[in-house]
């Protein structure tokens, strides 16, 4: 990924993104989908407006899994980025069930992190996500209990 795009995503600078797009309208298209994309970075940093702009321009990034096996939804869920989770769910509620490394879904990542508010949002939009299991046969409830995430357990 172009380092200027990386910096814009890390800073959540939508104006810089627009400037980069003016200079090179294909800058997002030239970003390899299997690599870290600007949506992953902005999701991790909690930059809601930048996330909205990337989703408007390149919604396909929402369903892409990075080299570590995580999508923007995995990253946002794990970090408790509720507003970003909501924005990603507007693209596709099934992103809550997107399997990453070890068949782990964003819902599993939220459970591991004890992100009760994220869990509530995901369950309200995609109640079936509670049924998913990892490759080890663990449900989100198992993961929350094992990690002593009792607020998450109560939410489920």
C-alpha positions as CSV (number, residue, x, y, z in Angstrom):
1,X,0.0,0.0,0.0
2,X,1.2,3.5,-0.8
3,X,2.7,4.9,2.5
4,X,0.8,8.1,2.1
5,X,-2.5,6.2,2.0
6,X,-1.3,4.3,5.1
7,X,-0.6,7.5,6.9
8,X,-3.9,9.0,5.9
9,X,-5.7,5.9,7.3
10,X,-3.7,5.9,10.5
11,X,-4.4,9.6,11.1
12,X,-8.1,9.3,9.9
13,X,-7.5,12.2,7.5
14,X,-10.3,12.1,5.0
15,X,-9.0,15.3,3.3
16,X,-5.7,13.7,2.7
17,X,-7.5,10.7,1.3
18,X,-9.3,13.0,-1.2
19,X,-6.1,14.7,-2.2
20,X,-4.5,11.3,-2.8
21,X,-7.5,10.2,-4.9
22,X,-7.2,13.5,-6.9
23,X,-3.6,12.7,-7.6
24,X,-4.2,9.1,-8.4
25,X,-7.8,8.0,-8.9
26,X,-6.7,4.3,-8.8
27,X,-4.9,4.5,-5.5
28,X,-7.5,2.3,-3.7
29,X,-7.8,-0.1,-6.7
30,X,-4.0,-0.6,-6.6
31,X,-4.1,-1.7,-3.0
32,X,-3.7,-5.5,-2.9
33,X,-6.8,-7.1,-1.2
34,X,-4.8,-9.7,0.5
35,X,-2.6,-7.1,2.3
36,X,-3.4,-4.6,5.0
37,X,-5.8,-2.2,3.5
38,X,-6.7,1.3,4.7
39,X,-10.0,0.2,6.1
40,X,-8.3,-2.2,8.5
41,X,-6.0,0.5,9.7
42,X,-8.8,3.1,10.1
43,X,-11.0,0.4,11.9
44,X,-8.2,-0.3,14.4
45,X,-7.6,3.4,15.1
46,X,-11.3,4.1,15.5
47,X,-11.6,6.7,12.7
48,X,-15.3,6.5,11.9
49,X,-15.4,9.2,9.2
50,X,-12.5,7.8,7.4
51,X,-14.1,4.3,7.5
52,X,-17.3,5.7,6.1
53,X,-15.4,7.3,3.2
54,X,-13.5,4.1,2.4
55,X,-16.7,2.1,2.5
56,X,-18.4,4.6,0.2
57,X,-15.4,4.4,-2.3
58,X,-14.4,0.7,-2.0
59,X,-17.0,-1.4,0.0
60,X,-15.2,-4.6,-1.1
61,X,-12.5,-3.8,1.5
62,X,-15.1,-4.7,4.2
63,X,-15.0,-8.4,3.4
64,X,-11.3,-8.8,2.9
65,X,-9.1,-10.7,5.3
66,X,-5.6,-9.5,5.9
67,X,-2.4,-11.6,6.1
68,X,-3.1,-12.3,9.8
69,X,-6.5,-13.7,9.0
70,X,-8.6,-10.8,10.2
71,X,-11.1,-8.5,8.4
72,X,-11.9,-4.9,9.3
73,X,-14.9,-6.2,11.2
74,X,-12.6,-8.6,13.3
75,X,-10.4,-5.6,14.1
76,X,-13.2,-3.2,15.0
77,X,-14.9,-5.9,17.1
78,X,-11.8,-6.8,19.0
79,X,-11.0,-3.1,19.7
80,X,-14.5,-2.3,20.8
81,X,-15.1,0.2,18.0
82,X,-18.9,0.1,18.2
83,X,-19.6,2.9,15.6
84,X,-17.3,1.2,13.1
85,X,-19.0,-2.1,13.7
86,X,-22.3,-0.4,12.9
87,X,-21.0,1.1,9.7
88,X,-19.6,-2.2,8.5
89,X,-22.9,-3.9,9.3
90,X,-24.6,-1.4,7.0
91,X,-22.5,-2.9,4.2
92,X,-23.4,-6.4,5.1
93,X,-24.7,-7.8,8.4
94,X,-23.1,-11.1,7.6
95,X,-19.7,-9.6,8.1
96,X,-20.2,-10.5,11.8
97,X,-19.9,-14.1,10.7
98,X,-17.0,-13.8,8.4
99,X,-14.5,-16.5,9.1
100,X,-10.9,-15.6,9.6
101,X,-7.9,-17.4,11.0
102,X,-8.9,-20.6,12.8
103,X,-12.5,-20.0,11.6
104,X,-12.7,-17.2,14.1
105,X,-15.5,-14.6,13.4
106,X,-15.7,-11.0,14.5
107,X,-18.3,-12.1,17.0
108,X,-15.7,-14.5,18.6
109,X,-13.1,-11.6,18.7
110,X,-15.6,-9.4,20.5
111,X,-16.3,-12.2,23.0
112,X,-12.6,-12.8,23.7
113,X,-12.1,-9.1,24.2
114,X,-15.2,-8.8,26.5
115,X,-16.7,-6.2,24.2
116,X,-20.3,-6.4,25.5
117,X,-21.6,-3.4,23.6
118,X,-20.2,-4.7,20.3
119,X,-21.8,-8.1,21.1
120,X,-25.1,-6.4,21.6
121,X,-25.0,-4.6,18.3
122,X,-24.0,-7.7,16.5
123,X,-26.7,-9.9,18.0
124,X,-29.3,-7.3,17.2
125,X,-28.4,-7.2,13.5
126,X,-27.3,-10.9,13.1
127,X,-28.6,-13.1,15.9
128,X,-27.3,-16.2,14.1
129,X,-23.7,-15.2,14.8
130,X,-24.0,-16.7,18.3
131,X,-24.1,-20.2,16.7
132,X,-20.7,-20.0,14.9
133,X,-17.9,-22.1,16.2
134,X,-14.1,-21.9,15.7
135,X,-12.1,-24.7,14.2
136,X,-11.7,-26.0,17.7
137,X,-15.4,-26.2,18.2
138,X,-15.6,-23.2,20.6
139,X,-18.6,-20.9,20.6
140,X,-18.4,-17.2,21.5
141,X,-19.9,-18.1,24.9
142,X,-17.1,-20.6,25.5
143,X,-14.5,-18.0,24.5
144,X,-16.0,-15.4,26.8
145,X,-16.1,-17.7,29.8
146,X,-12.6,-19.0,29.2
147,X,-11.3,-15.4,29.1
148,X,-13.3,-14.3,32.2
149,X,-15.4,-11.8,30.2
150,X,-18.5,-11.9,32.3
151,X,-20.1,-8.8,30.9
152,X,-19.9,-10.4,27.5
153,X,-21.4,-13.6,28.9
154,X,-24.3,-11.7,30.3
155,X,-24.9,-9.9,27.0
156,X,-25.1,-13.3,25.2
